[in-house]
Amino acid sequence: MPKKRTSRGRTKGGKGSSGTVHCSQCGAMVPRDKAKKITGRITLVEPTLAKELRSQGAYIAPSTDVKFYCVSCAVHRGVVKVRSELDRRMAGRLR
């Protein structure tokens, strides 16, 4: 049977089994190396208040939000795109 992807859709390499995580969208259990990890920065302070605090010299550390998506939810949300066979063969950034 032909192989669709060289990596079989995972970033595991030869390290054996990997842990699982919950998809942030649908709650499915997904292998950690197969899930799409999205990190975002969220501020806990309103923008107007943050601007005033910064003008007074305060440092406001942004909080990092980490989300894992299964492949189907990542495609649905537009995190990754459906690519043609030729595009799948080319390495590089997907976004």
N, C-alpha and C positions, 0 to 999 in steps of 0.2 A: 504494500500500500504506500502511495507517495506521501512524503512528509510535507505539510503545508508550511511549517516554520522550522527553521534550524534549531531554535531554542525550545521548541514545543510549547511556546507561549509562556515560558517561565525564565527567571533569572537565576535559577538554582545552581547551575553548573554541575559539579559532581559531589556536592556536599551532603547527599542523603536527603532525609525528609526535613521540611521546614515547618514552622509553626503556622497556625491559622489565625485569621482576624475576621471580624464581622464587617460586612459591607455597610457603609454609613447610610446608604439609600434603602436597601431592601432587607438588610440584616442577615444575608446569607453568609455561611462560613466559607471563606476563600483562603487558599494557601497564601501565606504572606508574600512569597516571591512572585506570585501571579497577580495579586491585587495591584491596582493602580493607586499609588500614594500621592495625595495632593496636600501640600502644606500651604497655609495661608496665614496672613497676619491680621489679627483683629485688635482694635484698640478698645480699651475698657472705659475711655473718657470721651465725652462728646467733643466734636471738632472745635466748637467755639471756646469751650473751656480749655481744651488742649492748646489752642493758639495763645490764649492769655497766659497759661502756665509756662509755655515755651518762651514767651516774651520776657517773663520774669526770671528765666534761667533754669527752669526745672526740666529734668529729663524724664520722659514718659516712655517706659519700656513697652513695646507692643507684645502681646501674647501670641504665641504660635498655635494655630489650629491645624491638627493633622487629621486627615480623613482618608480612609481606604475605600475604594470602589471595586466591585466585581467587574468583569469585562463588559457584561451586558449593560450594567448601569453606567459605566464610564462612556460607552458608545452612545447611550441614550442622552446623557447630559452633555455630550460634546467634548469630554475630556480627551478622548482619543477618537480618531476618525477611521472610518472603514476605508481601507486602501486596496488598490488593485494589486494583482500578483507581482507586477514589475516594481511598484512602489514598496511592497513588503520586502523585496530583496535588497533594497538600498538601505544602508545604515545611516543614522543621523537623527536629529531631533524630530519628533513627531508633531510638536505644537508650533 
